[in-house]
Amino acid sequence: MMDEWTLDPLIPDDVDLDIARITSELESVTMNGVLSQKILTLQEIYSRCYEYLELAVCITWKDKKDPMGIQLAGKAEELMGRYKQIESEVKRECRQLADDEWNRLADSEELVSLKPVLSTWRLPSPGSHELEADGLHAWAELYGMASDQVKPRWKGKEIPLGEAVRLVYYSNNRPSRIVFFKEWTKEWEKVSHWCAKALNHISGFRISRGEDPVQSAYETNRITQQSVNDMWASVLERKGMFNDFLQHKLVLQGEKDLHWTDQFAPLPLQTEFGTIPYEEVKILIGNLIGAFSEDAGRFVHHAFNHKWVDAAPSRHKVVSAAFCAHFPNARQTRVMMSYEGDLQSVSVLAHELGHAYHYHLLEEHPMFLQDCPQAFTEIASTLFESILIEEAMKSASPMEKMHLLDQQISRDIGTILNSHVRHRFEEMLYENRRMGEVDSRRMNTWMAEAQEHVFGPDMKILDPTFWASLRHFYITRKPFGHFPYTVAHLLSTGIYHQLKEAEDKEQRLMAMLRDTASLTVEEFMQKHLISGCIWESALDRIQENIETFIALSSRQLKPNQ
């Protein structure tokens, strides 16, 4: 029996009354004449609004048709929209202060701990937050309705989207995968008009209120555009090593034309791991993470023991959903995924538990600092995956090590090359959307161009409909939310290889993760990572793994001729 979480301790006895109370407190914020108190009150209210959004996600992602969840999601969005509107008014008041007045306020005893966040409060704000529920987030709901119409069939039967994703991307049966890919893309092409409509309005809403979405994403993630450009330049310069890996896997299968679905597919071999029972994997993850950091290992066991994890597969769950929700006032987290017993599932579970551990360490900070940007929130999750695989390889047989390396490198490809495809597509979308609406055919063209630019001519079969099938493009809170995964992935790679032999790695890891609350990416690298180009250093480590995999698999397997 797999774990299912309990949400009861997180749900107020009377949700409507509690939301009404929060709304009333919000309305009274602007009546307080003391600016410092307004900011502190907003921080306390924000934590409660944030928890309602997280609770709604927990309910609706476990069952997307749950009426309570659907109703709560609407109320939570409306509440957060009103919060943002009041916050904008307070920010406007901050911008009206003279520099010396603002500096005295930000350095005051009450607010000095919030200075890393408050430093952004005097920047221009696009406003229009009260319209987000109907003018932005509603288009994500349209996408959800469109995706519900995608009904792929396999072997004469309609299959759920979650199962379809596993078949098209993670099946080790390549012929079946390629055949099903045609069915998959055909189904998404049928609804591409509605997906394009949603994406047009999501991007158009941001543009119409004066946003520069990509610059806003850089600022939100506390990283400069130059750092991101340098990162992508390093990635493109080294992309050949990823293609070497993918081509080598093709040779092992007697194939030669690289297919879009080959990126994540496991080796077409029977793994010695077999199906890993859930009860065993709970102990395995806790022990392997604990071998690197006792504190992190204790936390993992605590999360399992206190029913913070929901891992049971279900047709009702959102397709391919895996996430970690944080409840800062309760000092608890919740993790959801669908455990299938394979290495991919183990990796996903470790990833989400990494998020939970990061939130745990951030709870000692004020709420505004706990809500740190995506470029940092993905560090611990990615690091947990690396720790799990690296620790498991220490006692693995050659065949097991080969599978573990394949899992690790496929993950590298997903968060580095595949993320760059997504980022480049969004750049083209927003650049062209300023001139008017764009149809699905043009989006197909841009996606194919992005895939070819990143992977090069070796990728013979592309997926022009990837923009439609990838739900991440329709997460309305995070425009340009793909490069942060690459930033975090390369940072975590550097962190692991820097700390793995250190005697004080646990203390240093905890200090690093706590510092993500306040530092910029550049400050973080300067303070915690060895001097030199962290992007190149991390890519060097990945190349070592690729070379090891190619050498090991060449010895273990006789390539098909």
Buried (B, 14 or more C-beta within 10 A) or exposed (E): EBBBBEBEEBBBEEBEEBBEEBBEBBEEBEEEEEBBEBBBBBBEBBBBBBBBBBBBBBBBBBBBEBEEBBBBBBBBBBBBBBBBBBBBBBBBBBEEBEEEEBEEBBEEEEBEBBEBBBEEBBEEBBBBBBBBBEBBBBBBBBBBEBBEEBEBEBEEEEBBBBBBBBBBBBBBEBEBBBEBBEBBBEBBBBBBEBBBBBBBBBBBBBEEBEBBBBEBBBBBBBBBEEBBEBBBEBBBEBBEBBBBBBBBBBBBBEBEEBBBBBBBBBBBBEBEBEEBEBEEBBEBBBEBBBBBBEBBBBBBBBBBEEBBBBBBBBEEBBBBBBBBBBBBEEEBBBBBBBBBBBBBBBBBBBBBBBBBBBBBBBBEBBBBBBBBBBBBBBBBBBBBBBBBBBBBBEEBEEBBBBBBBBBBBBBBBBBBBBBBBBBBBBBBBBEBBEEEBBEBEBBBEBBBBBBBBBBBEBBEEBBBBBBBBBBEBBEBEBBBBBBBBBBBBBBBBBBBBBBEEEEEBBEBBBEBBBBBBBBBBEEBBEEBBEEEEBBBBBBBBBBEBBEBBBEBBEEBBEEEE
